[in-house]
Amino acid sequence: MKDNDLSRPLLSSPSSSSALLPSTPLPRPRALPVPPPPLLSSSIQVIRTALDKPRTITFKGATDLVTETDSASEEAILKIIREAFPQHAILGEEGGVSGDTNSDYLWCVDPLDGTTNFAHGYPSFAVSVACVRHAVPVAGVVVEFAGGKGAWVTKTYAASRNGGATLNGTPIACSRVDDVTRSLLVTGFGYEHDEAWSANLDLFRHFTDVSQGVRRLGAAAVDLCHVAAGCVEGYWEYRLKPWDVAAGVLIVEEAGGRVTTMDGLAFSVFSRSLLASNDALHGALLEKTDAATAGLRDKGVDLSPWFVPKGYRVKGGAQL
């Protein structure tokens, strides 16, 4: 199957992503790739089978762990993508880059976002899969596991570019809260306790003081979907990976939200900072995150694009 032998029309990108597009429009394919219907069924079954059972855990770093379920889930997803879209590239959290990096399309796969939560049986983890064209997500699905031991349920968030966002098939929209003092926010902290971690701790402290609270759930894909569903008004974090955010970013945008970097630049899935909101609060949140990010740049912290597969044809804004 070739890139343009697909099934749905590709419409123009919304304004929140327009800065990622080149000044001379790219040749547009006739259709937009969408996740095949069975894409996540095998992966979900892999995770369901492992729920409430002992885990086999290994460590990628001092505190960055991985389970056998991560690998099994990714293997199930990649098998279906490769069969449905053999000429596309794939970027998986566990397996790295595979497929044809000359393709316009890159599938970003997080087989188990929130592995630490999963390993402890703590609710707030998900499977996240998105298809990206250059640097812009065009289709994505996030399956959140919620509830807890003995009472697990799944919630499926999905979106396609200019096709809207849904939760279990029902359209969703971001909240309309326009005052930070009435907002509930969410953030996350990476495994490296460095300058960016410290800067985010200061932001956490500030927004905890001025909002109704800041949550730290530990799964970026879930955080973004909660913004899209109107459960929280905003989310920010440094040094997220493409597989963490590609699907969730699209779901937020299609739910009427706004996504930029933490210093207000057009967002790319390869950006090292992310600010997502219901749009009404974006300026107020950005005022603080921009200053924090400028401080990091002044200290020489690298916030340039990362995890771009070698040879992948990213065509986008100046930061790329």
Buried (B, 14 or more C-beta within 10 A) or exposed (E): EEBEEBEBEBEEBBEBBEBBBEEEEEEBBEBBBBBEEEBBEBBBEBBEEBBEEEBEBEEEEEEEBBBEBBBBBBBBBBEBBBEBBEBBBBBBBBBEBBBBBEBBBBBBBBBBBBBBBBBEBBBBBBBBBBBBBBBBBBBBBBBBBBEBEEEBEBBBBBBBBBBBBBBEEEEBBBBEBEEBEEBBBBBBBBBBEEBBBEBBEEBBEBBEEEBBEBBEBBBBBBBBBBBBBBBBBBBBBBBBBBBBBBBBBBBBBBBBBBBBBBBBBBBBBBBBBBBBBBBBBBEBBBEBBBEBBEEBEEEEBEBEBEBBBEEBBBBBBEBB
